Amino acid sequence: MLSYFVEKEIIPCVYDISYRPGEIPCIVISINKDWIDDNLKNKAIESIVNLLMYREYGFETFSFLDSEYFGFDNAIKKGKTKNGFVDYFVEIVPIRKSGENVCAYCKGTGYNKELEMKCSFCDGNKLEIIYDFKPILAISCSLQVLTMLFEDTEKNYNTDKNQLLTFKIDALRKFSISGSYGKEFCYWLNSFKDGRVFPSVIKAMKEVYTRMYKRNDYYGFDAYVNKDAWLIINCPGDACGINPEHYYSRENEGFRFSCHNIDGPAQQLMLLTGLAVLNEMARKEI
């Protein structure tokens, strides 16, 4: 519902997204405090919470908006209230980690004698590499619940900021990301020349990739806009990215975007990072 309204008209901001770089990169979701007050006792999502927690992923806890954390296993941390919006921090967590056992491929030497180079399986660290997706799954599932709540919004809130875009996360079936660009956001995209590349978006997505995988073998990153606000954001994978949902645009309206070939929550977060950077850029320039 909220995404539909954003496409058709300029509406007051329910939530905003931005990106904070650093040793621990972070997506910041700033939520209208009045919206939080209205949804403190909203239990309409209890069925999806139970499905994600018990049947699908086996999380231990779920915290709602009245806690210092939101979501599964303390995935999203509540911050301070500023100018009527409460910041929630989605800290990017490592997926690829060193285990306790020695690397089976180099026998703990950290070196590949045949190729005369450091072991590519352990990156020369001598220990086995393990992949732990549960914390990042908790983030994705928490964002699904939160964005479901956002989408049910029909009320207008008193704020001088407008909703520039929306996003929706699916962690249950396809690990998709979709949403809508508002009219103001599309006007802003159309202010650039056809084929404009966004280096800051690519840089941020690479930072998130490095944090998750502890690697810098970058490939497949792209972020550019063509005429008619035709925004493309890509990240590593099999032609993985987000793009407009239809091959046309309506005059004086926003439009929907969807994704292609997302395999898991890591790609969701990289693409959401790209949207967060662009939303922050547009917020400053509109």
Backbone hydrogen bonds, N-H to C=O, Kabsch-Sander energy under -0.5 kcal/mol:
donor,donor_aa,acceptor,acceptor_aa,energy
2,L,151,E,-1.4
5,F,1,M,-2.2
6,V,2,L,-2.3
7,E,3,S,-1.7
8,K,4,Y,-1.4
9,E,5,F,-2.5
11,I,9,E,-0.6
13,C,161,K,-2.4
16,D,30,S,-2.4
18,S,28,V,-2.0
20,R,26,C,-3.3
26,C,20,R,-2.2
27,I,90,V,-2.2
28,V,18,S,-2.5
28,V,26,C,-0.5
29,I,27,I,-0.6
29,I,88,Y,-2.9
30,S,16,D,-2.5
30,S,28,V,-0.6
31,I,29,I,-0.6
31,I,86,V,-2.9
32,N,14,V,-3.0
33,K,84,G,-2.9
36,I,32,N,-2.0
37,D,33,K,-2.5
38,D,34,D,-1.9
39,N,35,W,-1.2
39,N,36,I,-0.6
40,L,36,I,-0.7
40,L,37,D,-0.6
42,N,39,N,-1.6
43,K,41,K,-0.7
46,E,43,K,-1.8
49,V,45,I,-2.1
50,N,46,E,-2.4
51,L,47,S,-2.0
52,L,48,I,-2.5
53,M,49,V,-2.6
54,Y,50,N,-2.4
55,R,50,N,-0.9
55,R,51,L,-0.8
56,E,51,L,-1.6
57,Y,52,L,-2.0
58,G,53,M,-1.0
59,F,53,M,-0.7
63,S,71,G,-2.6
67,S,64,F,-1.7
70,F,76,I,-3.1
71,G,63,S,-3.0
72,F,138,A,-0.6
73,D,61,T,-1.7
74,N,71,G,-0.6
75,A,72,F,-0.8
76,I,70,F,-1.7
77,K,89,F,-2.1
78,K,68,E,-2.8
79,G,87,D,-3.6
82,K,80,K,-0.5
82,K,85,F,-3.3
85,F,82,K,-1.6
86,V,31,I,-3.1
87,D,80,K,-2.3
87,D,85,F,-0.5
88,Y,29,I,-1.9
89,F,77,K,-3.3
90,V,27,I,-3.0
90,V,88,Y,-0.6
91,E,89,F,-0.9
92,I,25,P,-2.6
95,I,212,M,-3.5
96,R,212,M,-2.3
97,K,95,I,-0.6
97,K,130,I,-2.9
99,G,128,E,-3.3
103,C,126,K,-2.5
107,K,103,C,-1.0
108,G,103,C,-0.8
109,T,106,C,-1.3
112,N,117,M,-3.7
113,K,111,Y,-0.8
116,E,112,N,-1.2
117,M,112,N,-1.6
119,C,110,G,-1.4
123,D,119,C,-0.9
124,G,119,C,-0.9
125,N,122,C,-1.8
128,E,101,N,-3.0
130,I,97,K,-3.0
132,D,95,I,-2.6
133,F,131,Y,-0.6
137,L,133,F,-2.3
138,A,134,K,-2.2
139,I,135,P,-1.4
140,S,136,I,-2.2
141,C,137,L,-2.8
142,S,138,A,-2.1
143,L,139,I,-2.4
144,Q,140,S,-1.8
145,V,141,C,-1.9
146,L,142,S,-2.4
147,T,143,L,-2.7
148,M,144,Q,-1.9
149,L,145,V,-1.7
150,F,146,L,-2.2
151,E,147,T,-2.2
152,D,148,M,-0.9
152,D,149,L,-0.7
153,T,150,F,-2.0
159,T,157,Y,-1.0
163,Q,11,I,-2.6
164,L,162,N,-0.6
166,T,180,S,-2.5
168,K,178,S,-3.3
170,D,176,S,-2.2
171,A,169,I,-0.5
178,S,168,K,-2.1
179,G,257,F,-1.8
180,S,166,T,-0.7
181,Y,255,F,-2.9
182,G,164,L,-2.9
183,K,6,V,-0.8
186,C,182,G,-2.2
187,Y,183,K,-2.5
188,W,184,E,-2.2
189,L,185,F,-2.4
190,N,186,C,-2.2
191,S,188,W,-1.4
192,F,189,L,-1.4
195,G,225,V,-1.8
196,R,193,K,-1.7
196,R,225,V,-1.1
198,F,223,A,-2.6
201,V,198,F,-0.7
202,I,198,F,-1.6
203,K,199,P,-2.7
204,A,200,S,-1.9
205,M,201,V,-2.2
206,K,202,I,-2.1
207,E,203,K,-1.9
208,V,204,A,-2.0
209,Y,205,M,-2.3
210,T,206,K,-2.7
211,R,207,E,-2.1
212,M,208,V,-2.1
213,Y,209,Y,-2.8
214,K,210,T,-2.1
218,Y,216,N,-1.8
222,D,234,N,-1.8
224,Y,232,I,-2.2
225,V,196,R,-2.0
226,N,230,W,-2.1
230,W,226,N,-1.2
230,W,227,K,-0.7
231,L,229,A,-1.6
232,I,224,Y,-2.9
233,I,242,I,-1.8
234,N,222,D,-2.7
235,C,240,C,-1.9
239,A,237,G,-1.3
240,C,235,C,-0.5
241,G,260,H,-1.6
242,I,233,I,-2.5
243,N,258,S,-2.3
245,E,256,R,-2.3
253,E,250,R,-1.5
254,G,7,E,-2.9
255,F,181,Y,-1.1
257,F,179,G,-2.4
258,S,243,N,-2.6
260,H,241,G,-2.2
268,Q,264,G,-1.4
269,L,265,P,-2.3
270,M,266,A,-1.9
271,L,267,Q,-2.4
272,L,268,Q,-2.5
273,T,269,L,-2.1
274,G,270,M,-1.7
275,L,271,L,-2.0
276,A,272,L,-2.5
277,V,273,T,-2.3
278,L,274,G,-2.0
279,N,275,L,-2.9
280,E,276,A,-2.1
281,M,277,V,-2.2
282,A,278,L,-2.8
283,R,279,N,-2.4
284,K,280,E,-1.5
285,E,281,M,-1.4
286,I,282,A,-2.5
